[in-house]
Amino acid sequence: MDFSITTVQSDLYWEDKKANFKLFAEAIQKTSEKSRLIILPEMFTTGFSMNAKNLAEEMNGHSIHWMIKQSEITKKHIVGSLIIKENGCFFNRLVVVSPNGKISFYDKKHLFSYASEDKNYTPGNKELIVSIEGIKIAFFICYDLRFPVWCRNYQLKYDVAVYIANWPEKRKEHWSSLLKARAIENQSFVIGVNRIGRDGNNIEYSGDSAVYDYLGKKISTTKTREQKTENLFLNMDNLHEYRLKFPAHLDADEFKIQ
């Protein structure tokens, strides 16, 4: 069985939601008809901004309605993160919208203190795994990539791990190396979608969005700094066959984050 996904590597308009909606609506039009999941970068409506008080929306806000509309139009699942206000707190929230209108979400657990994200946002503490046509997909945000215990595929609870990011160019080697490592150690496909361009804090992003298979082989073709919508097939039969032939997961240490 092939599972089709779409990655969107793009520049972002700094704190300009309207411009970003137009940008991504055009990018989504390039999605393959067979694609089941469209993946947008972290904070795709604003860029990685700490201006939470002025940019945050509630879950019934315009940005969520835009995602619902795009999902309805394309008949595909859409994922991206945005700034959400809830119960007096601000979250860097990853939202998955399905064509039937169902919404699932994950609040970023590992906040990037180096950029004061921890002073402006509240961390989450619950993982998100969504089943799409029987394929189990785990969702993470940017800095989570550095913490393998949180991303651990214990008892093969997921088939695909998705990381959406605003990962700076100066640490691009870390990004690529960690994506590959997460794929190998967790015996899963790993998808990393990062932005390109320069943000309002004068930070450069080279993108380097990539998809790795369970062997750590890069199977995507999106280039550094390229504005691109890429459609890819993930061969799930090959994944399951590999896990049967090399069942390293059976020897995994038994521990969990409490």
Backbone as CSV, one residue per row, in Angstrom:
resi,resn,N_x,N_y,N_z,CA_x,CA_y,CA_z,C_x,C_y,C_z
1,MET,0.834,-1.211,0.000,0.000,0.000,0.000,0.862,1.252,0.000
2,ASP,0.563,2.171,-0.893,1.250,3.460,-0.934,0.393,4.513,-0.247
3,PHE,1.051,5.306,0.588,0.370,6.411,1.261,0.963,7.702,0.717
4,SER,0.122,8.542,0.140,0.598,9.751,-0.536,0.510,10.970,0.374
5,ILE,1.615,11.726,0.435,1.667,12.942,1.257,2.211,14.104,0.426
6,THR,1.976,15.307,0.915,2.466,16.508,0.243,3.177,17.398,1.248
7,THR,4.400,17.806,0.931,5.132,18.743,1.780,5.160,20.108,1.102
8,VAL,5.024,21.160,1.910,5.055,22.526,1.366,6.177,23.287,2.055
9,GLN,7.287,23.462,1.334,8.405,24.268,1.831,8.242,25.672,1.273
10,SER,8.174,26.668,2.148,7.835,28.007,1.698,8.453,29.074,2.576
11,ASP,8.617,30.241,2.007,8.899,31.434,2.791,7.609,31.813,3.514
12,LEU,7.712,32.653,4.535,6.543,33.116,5.271,6.559,34.640,5.351
13,TYR,5.382,35.240,5.266,5.256,36.684,5.481,5.188,36.926,6.984
14,TRP,6.060,37.782,7.489,6.189,37.988,8.931,4.927,38.608,9.524
15,GLU,4.287,37.866,10.395,3.112,38.318,11.153,2.014,38.869,10.246
16,ASP,1.879,38.292,9.058,0.883,38.740,8.088,0.026,37.539,7.678
17,LYS,-1.029,37.304,8.409,-1.847,36.114,8.175,-2.498,36.115,6.802
18,LYS,-3.037,37.249,6.405,-3.736,37.323,5.126,-2.812,36.942,3.964
19,ALA,-1.589,37.463,3.988,-0.635,37.155,2.913,-0.254,35.675,2.933
20,ASN,-0.102,35.116,4.120,0.249,33.698,4.217,-0.896,32.792,3.778
21,PHE,-2.133,33.172,4.058,-3.272,32.394,3.577,-3.256,32.319,2.056
22,LYS,-3.011,33.460,1.410,-2.971,33.502,-0.060,-1.816,32.646,-0.578
23,LEU,-0.661,32.769,0.071,0.524,32.018,-0.335,0.269,30.513,-0.286
24,PHE,-0.281,30.038,0.817,-0.470,28.596,0.980,-1.673,28.074,0.208
25,ALA,-2.665,28.901,-0.022,-3.788,28.472,-0.863,-3.282,28.162,-2.269
26,GLU,-2.362,28.986,-2.765,-1.780,28.751,-4.092,-0.899,27.513,-4.090
27,ALA,-0.123,27.317,-3.016,0.748,26.145,-2.929,-0.061,24.853,-2.863
28,ILE,-1.162,24.886,-2.136,-2.004,23.705,-1.975,-2.632,23.281,-3.297
29,GLN,-2.833,24.234,-4.215,-3.407,23.917,-5.519,-2.503,22.985,-6.332
30,LYS,-1.229,22.894,-5.946,-0.278,22.037,-6.658,-0.228,20.613,-6.086
31,THR,-1.125,20.339,-5.161,-1.146,19.033,-4.515,-1.701,17.968,-5.447
32,SER,-1.095,16.784,-5.395,-1.578,15.656,-6.182,-2.968,15.234,-5.716
33,GLU,-3.800,14.769,-6.655,-5.136,14.297,-6.304,-5.064,13.107,-5.350
34,LYS,-4.001,12.330,-5.430,-3.873,11.133,-4.620,-3.383,11.422,-3.203
35,SER,-2.883,12.619,-2.963,-2.347,12.954,-1.651,-3.436,12.906,-0.589
36,ARG,-3.078,12.360,0.586,-4.033,12.287,1.691,-3.711,13.286,2.800
37,LEU,-2.470,13.797,2.827,-2.041,14.690,3.905,-1.159,15.796,3.348
38,ILE,-1.536,17.056,3.616,-0.751,18.217,3.203,-0.100,18.803,4.452
39,ILE,1.235,18.986,4.402,1.985,19.397,5.589,2.573,20.793,5.384
40,LEU,2.167,21.726,6.235,2.645,23.106,6.199,3.645,23.324,7.331
41,PRO,4.479,24.361,7.266,5.496,24.590,8.303,4.900,25.021,9.648
42,GLU,5.772,25.076,10.644,5.432,25.596,11.967,5.026,27.063,11.867
43,MET,4.020,27.463,12.649,3.527,28.847,12.684,3.401,29.418,11.267
44,PHE,2.691,28.664,10.421,2.613,29.028,9.004,1.836,30.322,8.761
45,THR,1.071,30.785,9.732,0.308,32.019,9.524,1.078,33.287,9.892
46,THR,2.169,33.143,10.671,2.849,34.336,11.218,4.363,34.303,11.167
47,GLY,4.969,33.135,11.006,6.382,32.987,11.291,6.560,32.755,12.786
48,PHE,7.800,32.427,13.195,8.075,32.062,14.588,8.138,33.320,15.452
49,SER,6.975,33.836,15.763,6.869,35.100,16.493,6.596,34.869,17.972
50,MET,7.174,35.733,18.813,6.888,35.712,20.238,5.805,36.734,20.612
51,ASN,5.207,37.327,19.593,4.165,38.342,19.794,2.803,37.667,19.971
52,ALA,2.753,36.749,20.919,1.562,35.915,21.094,0.316,36.719,21.448
53,LYS,0.457,37.698,22.313,-0.713,38.455,22.779,-1.465,39.126,21.641
54,ASN,-0.736,39.582,20.640,-1.371,40.302,19.536,-1.763,39.410,18.364
55,LEU,-1.172,38.220,18.286,-1.395,37.364,17.122,-2.264,36.143,17.404
56,ALA,-2.458,35.819,18.675,-3.171,34.593,19.025,-4.648,34.641,18.612
57,GLU,-5.157,33.472,18.277,-6.574,33.293,17.981,-7.108,32.155,18.837
58,GLU,-8.414,32.083,18.941,-9.028,30.938,19.597,-9.302,29.860,18.550
59,MET,-9.728,28.702,19.007,-9.912,27.571,18.094,-11.091,27.769,17.137
60,ASN,-11.906,28.768,17.367,-12.981,29.087,16.419,-12.638,30.309,15.576
61,GLY,-11.334,30.640,15.543,-10.875,31.823,14.826,-10.736,31.619,13.329
62,HIS,-10.316,32.684,12.653,-10.245,32.693,11.189,-9.253,31.670,10.645
63,SER,-8.123,31.505,11.303,-7.098,30.590,10.780,-7.582,29.142,10.756
64,ILE,-8.252,28.727,11.826,-8.787,27.371,11.857,-9.859,27.194,10.784
65,HIS,-10.700,28.205,10.612,-11.734,28.127,9.572,-11.103,28.069,8.184
66,TRP,-9.987,28.771,8.003,-9.278,28.695,6.714,-8.781,27.270,6.471
67,MET,-8.216,26.633,7.489,-7.736,25.255,7.345,-8.895,24.303,7.038
68,ILE,-10.010,24.500,7.718,-11.182,23.656,7.465,-11.650,23.804,6.018
69,LYS,-11.688,25.038,5.532,-12.123,25.289,4.159,-11.187,24.630,3.152
70,GLN,-9.866,24.760,3.379,-8.903,24.152,2.459,-9.023,22.632,2.477
71,SER,-9.272,22.076,3.642,-9.438,20.632,3.739,-10.695,20.173,3.003
72,GLU,-11.760,20.936,3.121,-13.009,20.606,2.428,-12.839,20.694,0.914
73,ILE,-12.136,21.736,0.464,-11.941,21.938,-0.976,-11.108,20.823,-1.581
74,THR,-10.018,20.468,-0.890,-9.081,19.478,-1.436,-9.462,18.049,-1.103
75,LYS,-10.331,17.887,-0.083,-10.696,16.555,0.426,-9.462,15.825,0.964
76,LYS,-8.575,16.601,1.629,-7.351,16.054,2.201,-7.181,16.558,3.634
77,HIS,-6.404,15.823,4.410,-6.032,16.285,5.741,-4.975,17.379,5.585
78,ILE,-5.040,18.392,6.439,-4.063,19.483,6.410,-3.521,19.692,7.817
79,VAL,-2.193,19.862,7.909,-1.564,20.085,9.210,-0.619,21.283,9.147
80,GLY,-0.625,22.062,10.203,0.298,23.183,10.373,0.154,23.661,11.802
81,SER,1.069,24.499,12.276,0.901,25.028,13.635,0.646,26.528,13.582
82,LEU,-0.002,27.027,14.646,-0.330,28.443,14.737,-0.448,28.830,16.209
83,ILE,-0.582,30.113,16.459,-0.638,30.627,17.826,-2.086,30.615,18.307
84,ILE,-2.337,29.859,19.362,-3.687,29.701,19.891,-3.752,30.167,21.340
85,LYS,-4.832,30.884,21.673,-5.091,31.285,23.054,-6.220,30.438,23.617
86,GLU,-5.982,29.890,24.804,-6.988,29.046,25.441,-6.826,29.113,26.949
87,ASN,-7.910,29.380,27.640,-7.901,29.453,29.101,-6.819,30.391,29.641
88,GLY,-6.623,31.514,28.962,-5.658,32.506,29.403,-4.211,32.179,29.074
89,CYS,-3.968,31.066,28.379,-2.609,30.656,28.015,-2.430,30.700,26.502
90,PHE,-1.167,30.839,26.070,-0.840,30.827,24.647,-0.092,29.540,24.313
91,PHE,-0.445,28.955,23.170,0.161,27.692,22.755,0.673,27.781,21.320
92,ASN,1.813,27.135,21.068,2.256,26.860,19.707,1.590,25.536,19.360
93,ARG,0.447,25.616,18.722,-0.429,24.444,18.555,-0.420,23.909,17.133
94,LEU,-0.065,22.656,17.006,-0.165,21.931,15.737,-1.593,21.434,15.600
95,VAL,-2.192,21.739,14.459,-3.592,21.377,14.226,-3.690,20.504,12.980
96,VAL,-4.401,19.382,13.118,-4.684,18.498,11.990,-6.173,18.579,11.698
97,VAL,-6.519,18.993,10.481,-7.918,19.107,10.083,-8.208,18.042,9.034
98,SER,-9.273,17.295,9.234,-9.660,16.249,8.287,-10.791,16.739,7.396
99,PRO,-10.981,16.118,6.231,-12.021,16.570,5.292,-13.432,16.533,5.866
100,ASN,-13.659,15.701,6.873,-14.989,15.648,7.480,-15.170,16.689,8.587
101,GLY,-14.153,17.545,8.767,-14.247,18.623,9.739,-13.687,18.302,11.103
102,LYS,-13.259,17.074,11.327,-12.687,16.712,12.623,-11.353,17.412,12.832
103,ILE,-11.129,17.917,14.045,-9.894,18.624,14.378,-9.166,17.902,15.506
104,SER,-7.880,17.641,15.290,-7.007,17.089,16.325,-5.876,18.079,16.527
105,PHE,-5.284,18.119,17.729,-4.204,19.082,17.927,-3.166,18.590,18.927
106,TYR,-1.993,19.188,18.805,-0.863,18.895,19.689,-0.200,20.207,20.070
107,ASP,-0.045,20.453,21.365,0.660,21.642,21.840,2.135,21.314,22.038
108,LYS,2.994,22.090,21.427,4.432,21.844,21.448,4.936,21.637,22.876
109,LYS,5.572,20.512,23.103,6.041,20.185,24.449,7.361,20.879,24.765
110,HIS,8.318,20.802,23.855,9.654,21.356,24.109,9.733,22.771,23.537
111,LEU,9.604,23.745,24.402,9.648,25.138,23.987,11.095,25.620,23.913
112,PHE,11.396,26.400,22.884,12.764,26.803,22.567,13.180,27.986,23.444
113,SER,13.726,27.679,24.610,14.076,28.728,25.576,15.139,29.678,25.033
114,TYR,15.970,29.208,24.122,17.021,30.041,23.515,16.421,31.279,22.840
115,ALA,15.156,31.144,22.377,14.462,32.268,21.734,13.315,32.784,22.606
116,SER,13.325,32.410,23.901,12.320,32.850,24.878,10.913,32.330,24.579
117,GLU,10.834,31.245,23.846,9.518,30.661,23.580,8.847,30.222,24.885
118,ASP,9.661,29.762,25.822,9.125,29.295,27.109,8.537,30.431,27.947
119,LYS,8.929,31.669,27.655,8.411,32.820,28.394,7.123,33.361,27.783
120,ASN,6.802,32.921,26.591,5.633,33.435,25.888,4.546,32.391,25.634
121,TYR,4.920,31.125,25.755,3.973,30.053,25.471,3.957,29.028,26.603
122,THR,2.890,28.267,26.656,2.733,27.199,27.637,3.003,25.866,26.954
123,PRO,3.807,24.986,27.558,4.104,23.697,26.916,2.934,22.719,27.003
124,GLY,2.857,21.847,26.029,1.887,20.762,26.080,2.498,19.567,26.769
125,ASN,1.679,18.548,27.020,2.197,17.329,27.656,1.541,16.066,27.128
126,LYS,0.822,16.193,26.005,0.152,15.026,25.434,0.590,14.819,23.992
127,GLU,0.910,13.574,23.653,1.298,13.260,22.287,0.069,13.237,21.377
128,LEU,0.325,13.292,20.071,-0.755,13.189,19.099,-0.387,12.172,18.035
129,ILE,-1.201,11.139,17.920,-1.078,10.149,16.857,-2.436,10.040,16.190
130,VAL,-2.464,10.304,14.900,-3.713,10.292,14.137,-3.654,9.174,13.104
131,SER,-4.719,8.418,12.987,-4.806,7.364,11.984,-5.497,7.914,10.740
132,ILE,-4.815,7.835,9.619,-5.377,8.264,8.337,-5.334,7.069,7.403
133,GLU,-6.502,6.565,7.058,-6.631,5.379,6.207,-5.803,4.213,6.759
134,GLY,-5.799,4.084,8.095,-5.104,2.973,8.733,-3.631,3.213,8.977
135,ILE,-3.092,4.344,8.514,-1.688,4.693,8.720,-1.590,5.551,9.979
136,LYS,-0.770,5.117,10.934,-0.638,5.841,12.203,0.461,6.893,12.080
137,ILE,0.081,8.151,12.296,1.003,9.274,12.090,1.155,10.055,13.380
138,ALA,2.402,10.214,13.833,2.715,10.993,15.033,3.172,12.380,14.603
139,PHE,2.768,13.394,15.360,3.065,14.777,14.996,3.892,15.470,16.078
140,PHE,4.932,16.197,15.614,5.831,16.913,16.514,6.144,18.286,15.923
141,ILE,6.731,19.158,16.768,7.065,20.509,16.317,8.536,20.817,16.586
142,CYS,9.270,21.098,15.549,10.609,21.687,15.560,11.548,21.148,16.649
143,TYR,11.679,21.879,17.753,12.635,21.577,18.826,12.428,20.184,19.421
144,ASP,11.212,19.637,19.301,10.946,18.267,19.752,11.927,17.280,19.142
145,LEU,12.403,17.589,17.935,13.290,16.687,17.206,14.550,16.338,17.982
146,ARG,14.971,17.240,18.880,16.200,17.021,19.644,16.008,16.082,20.843
147,PHE,14.788,15.661,21.095,14.502,14.885,22.297,13.938,13.511,21.928
148,PRO,14.823,12.530,21.727,14.410,11.233,21.193,13.482,10.435,22.095
149,VAL,13.534,10.668,23.404,12.639,9.906,24.284,11.188,10.315,24.035
150,TRP,10.949,11.621,23.868,9.597,12.098,23.591,9.097,11.581,22.244
151,CYS,10.000,11.409,21.300,9.624,10.986,19.948,9.678,9.462,19.778
152,ARG,9.943,8.761,20.836,10.202,7.324,20.788,8.993,6.530,20.288
153,ASN,9.266,5.639,19.355,8.213,4.835,18.740,8.048,3.521,19.513
154,TYR,7.638,3.648,20.763,7.536,2.481,21.639,6.435,1.538,21.152
155,GLN,6.801,0.262,20.984,5.880,-0.780,20.509,5.250,-0.408,19.162
156,LEU,6.031,0.290,18.354,5.606,0.672,16.999,4.224,1.332,17.003
157,LYS,4.081,2.341,17.845,2.781,3.009,17.955,2.482,3.913,16.770
158,TYR,3.522,4.220,15.953,3.269,4.994,14.738,4.078,4.453,13.564
159,ASP,3.621,4.797,12.352,4.277,4.392,11.105,5.047,5.543,10.470
160,VAL,4.571,6.752,10.731,5.152,7.964,10.148,5.256,9.021,11.245
161,ALA,6.390,9.706,11.299,6.553,10.839,12.216,6.695,12.107,11.390
162,VAL,5.922,13.123,11.753,5.949,14.401,11.043,6.491,15.480,11.976
163,TYR,7.509,16.210,11.499,8.080,17.335,12.235,7.899,18.587,11.387
164,ILE,7.162,19.567,11.910,7.043,20.842,11.213,7.892,21.868,11.967
165,ALA,8.528,22.781,11.229,9.572,23.570,11.882,9.750,24.965,11.304
166,ASN,10.398,25.812,12.132,11.092,27.030,11.721,12.506,26.836,12.246
167,TRP,13.309,26.061,11.539,14.644,25.641,11.997,15.698,26.471,11.277
168,PRO,16.480,27.286,11.983,17.436,28.206,11.350,18.516,27.516,10.519
169,GLU,18.927,28.229,9.489,19.944,27.699,8.579,21.257,27.367,9.300
170,LYS,21.632,28.153,10.312,22.924,27.941,10.958,23.000,26.606,11.695
171,ARG,21.859,25.956,11.915,21.866,24.624,12.527,21.251,23.587,11.594
172,LYS,21.408,23.792,10.298,20.812,22.916,9.294,21.377,21.499,9.349
173,GLU,22.668,21.367,9.699,23.262,20.031,9.769,22.623,19.225,10.886
174,HIS,22.271,19.879,11.969,21.580,19.200,13.072,20.219,18.698,12.597
175,TRP,19.502,19.558,11.903,18.171,19.223,11.386,18.213,17.954,10.528
176,SER,19.080,17.941,9.556,19.149,16.798,8.642,19.608,15.526,9.350
177,SER,20.609,15.660,10.205,21.137,14.488,10.909,20.111,13.893,11.870
178,LEU,19.384,14.762,12.577,18.415,14.273,13.555,17.196,13.655,12.884
179,LEU,16.750,14.206,11.764,15.640,13.593,11.037,15.999,12.168,10.615
180,LYS,17.204,12.024,10.079,17.660,10.702,9.641,17.776,9.743,10.819
181,ALA,18.309,10.225,11.937,18.459,9.378,13.121,17.108,8.931,13.654
182,ARG,16.123,9.851,13.697,14.805,9.488,14.202,14.169,8.399,13.327
183,ALA,14.410,8.452,12.018,13.855,7.444,11.115,14.464,6.068,11.381
184,ILE,15.782,6.026,11.533,16.468,4.754,11.732,16.101,4.142,13.081
185,GLU,16.191,4.918,14.145,15.980,4.361,15.479,14.536,3.977,15.747
186,ASN,13.592,4.642,15.054,12.181,4.354,15.277,11.551,3.485,14.203
187,GLN,12.341,3.061,13.219,11.853,2.195,12.149,10.544,2.738,11.576
188,SER,10.614,3.983,11.159,9.429,4.639,10.612,9.850,5.612,9.528
189,PHE,8.891,6.011,8.710,9.125,7.139,7.818,9.165,8.408,8.668
190,VAL,10.012,9.349,8.290,10.086,10.635,8.978,9.982,11.753,7.946
191,ILE,9.095,12.693,8.221,8.867,13.835,7.342,9.221,15.112,8.091
192,GLY,10.114,15.898,7.537,10.475,17.176,8.134,10.138,18.307,7.180
193,VAL,9.277,19.223,7.596,8.888,20.359,6.747,9.299,21.651,7.437
194,ASN,10.198,22.362,6.797,10.780,23.585,7.350,10.516,24.752,6.398
195,ARG,10.621,25.956,6.895,10.421,27.147,6.084,11.730,27.603,5.439
196,ILE,11.626,28.535,4.509,12.791,29.183,3.918,12.653,30.693,4.135
197,GLY,13.681,31.451,3.719,13.614,32.907,3.782,14.163,33.484,5.069
198,ARG,13.851,34.749,5.308,14.326,35.481,6.487,13.109,36.012,7.254
199,ASP,13.142,35.848,8.577,11.991,36.290,9.359,12.182,37.704,9.909
200,GLY,11.220,38.157,10.706,11.248,39.515,11.241,12.337,39.761,12.253
201,ASN,12.988,38.692,12.714,14.125,38.821,13.625,15.452,38.687,12.889
202,ASN,15.390,38.755,11.557,16.571,38.679,10.701,17.259,37.312,10.772
203,ILE,16.498,36.266,11.037,17.026,34.903,11.081,16.777,34.226,9.736
204,GLU,17.823,33.594,9.201,17.740,32.933,7.900,17.330,31.474,8.053
205,TYR,16.505,31.023,7.092,16.056,29.632,7.047,16.310,29.072,5.653
206,SER,16.942,27.912,5.599,17.268,27.316,4.294,16.323,26.181,3.911
207,GLY,15.353,25.895,4.786,14.390,24.852,4.452,14.925,23.468,4.744
208,ASP,15.543,22.866,3.725,16.080,21.508,3.837,15.000,20.515,4.270
209,SER,13.764,20.782,3.851,12.682,19.841,4.122,13.021,18.508,3.478
210,ALA,12.682,17.427,4.169,13.096,16.110,3.678,12.182,15.020,4.196
211,VAL,12.124,13.945,3.433,11.421,12.737,3.849,12.416,11.590,3.815
212,TYR,12.516,10.877,4.945,13.417,9.725,5.060,12.593,8.462,5.263
213,ASP,13.075,7.364,4.661,12.404,6.100,4.929,12.975,5.466,6.187
214,TYR,12.488,4.299,6.539,12.847,3.584,7.765,14.307,3.122,7.795
215,LEU,14.980,3.174,6.651,16.403,2.836,6.585,17.290,4.069,6.714
216,GLY,16.661,5.230,6.788,17.415,6.476,6.844,17.786,6.996,5.473
217,LYS,17.129,6.494,4.437,17.397,6.939,3.067,16.465,8.097,2.725
218,LYS,17.041,9.170,2.219,16.244,10.317,1.812,15.518,10.007,0.512
219,ILE,14.201,10.186,0.507,13.415,9.850,-0.676,12.740,11.072,-1.303
220,SER,12.952,12.241,-0.736,12.369,13.472,-1.278,13.386,14.204,-2.144
221,THR,12.903,15.196,-2.905,13.785,15.911,-3.831,13.792,17.424,-3.622
222,THR,13.019,17.929,-2.657,12.996,19.375,-2.405,14.402,19.870,-2.063
223,LYS,14.822,20.948,-2.708,16.181,21.455,-2.539,16.239,22.578,-1.491
224,THR,17.456,22.840,-1.053,17.693,23.939,-0.121,17.190,25.253,-0.712
225,ARG,16.456,26.034,0.103,15.926,27.359,-0.262,14.924,27.325,-1.422
226,GLU,14.420,26.166,-1.753,13.472,26.052,-2.863,12.034,26.207,-2.370
227,GLN,11.291,27.073,-3.048,9.858,27.195,-2.773,9.187,26.065,-3.541
228,LYS,8.660,25.071,-2.814,8.173,23.889,-3.532,7.067,23.155,-2.788
229,THR,6.099,22.690,-3.560,5.105,21.736,-3.097,5.492,20.392,-3.695
230,GLU,5.830,19.417,-2.840,6.293,18.111,-3.330,5.330,17.008,-2.906
231,ASN,4.952,16.181,-3.877,4.083,15.040,-3.636,4.900,13.759,-3.626
232,LEU,4.692,12.918,-2.608,5.488,11.702,-2.443,4.609,10.527,-2.027
233,PHE,5.066,9.324,-2.402,4.403,8.096,-1.971,5.277,7.388,-0.947
234,LEU,4.663,6.949,0.156,5.347,6.169,1.171,4.858,4.723,1.049
235,ASN,5.772,3.790,0.796,5.389,2.390,0.619,5.268,1.715,1.975
236,MET,4.057,1.563,2.441,3.827,1.014,3.772,4.063,-0.492,3.828
237,ASP,3.851,-1.183,2.719,4.110,-2.625,2.691,5.581,-2.915,2.939
238,ASN,6.441,-2.119,2.315,7.888,-2.297,2.522,8.277,-2.013,3.965
239,LEU,7.640,-1.003,4.574,7.907,-0.692,5.973,7.569,-1.878,6.869
240,HIS,6.388,-2.429,6.721,5.950,-3.528,7.580,6.797,-4.783,7.352
241,GLU,7.192,-5.004,6.108,8.049,-6.155,5.800,9.414,-6.010,6.478
242,TYR,9.958,-4.813,6.449,11.255,-4.568,7.092,11.168,-4.791,8.592
243,ARG,10.103,-4.320,9.202,9.934,-4.492,10.644,9.852,-5.974,11.026
244,LEU,9.247,-6.775,10.156,9.164,-8.214,10.431,10.525,-8.888,10.298
245,LYS,11.303,-8.465,9.311,12.619,-9.059,9.077,13.655,-8.605,10.107
246,PHE,13.526,-7.369,10.572,14.497,-6.809,11.518,13.734,-6.190,12.686
247,PRO,13.207,-6.996,13.589,12.314,-6.520,14.660,13.058,-5.945,15.863
248,ALA,13.834,-4.911,15.636,14.620,-4.310,16.720,13.730,-3.770,17.838
249,HIS,12.513,-3.425,17.501,11.600,-2.861,18.503,11.306,-3.843,19.636
250,LEU,11.467,-5.137,19.369,11.192,-6.138,20.392,12.221,-6.119,21.518
251,ASP,13.381,-5.520,21.241,14.461,-5.458,22.235,14.557,-4.102,22.906
252,ALA,13.574,-3.257,22.694,13.619,-1.887,23.229,13.481,-1.879,24.747
253,ASP,14.129,-0.907,25.375,13.992,-0.715,26.833,12.545,-0.331,27.154
254,GLU,12.073,-0.798,28.283,10.704,-0.510,28.683,10.660,0.683,29.644
255,PHE,10.453,1.845,29.109,10.278,3.040,29.932,9.413,4.037,29.174
256,LYS,8.790,4.917,29.917,7.931,5.933,29.317,8.115,7.236,30.083
257,ILE,7.836,8.363,29.411,7.809,9.649,30.087,6.498,9.731,30.860
258,GLN,6.578,10.049,32.127,5.365,10.175,32.937,4.850,11.612,32.869
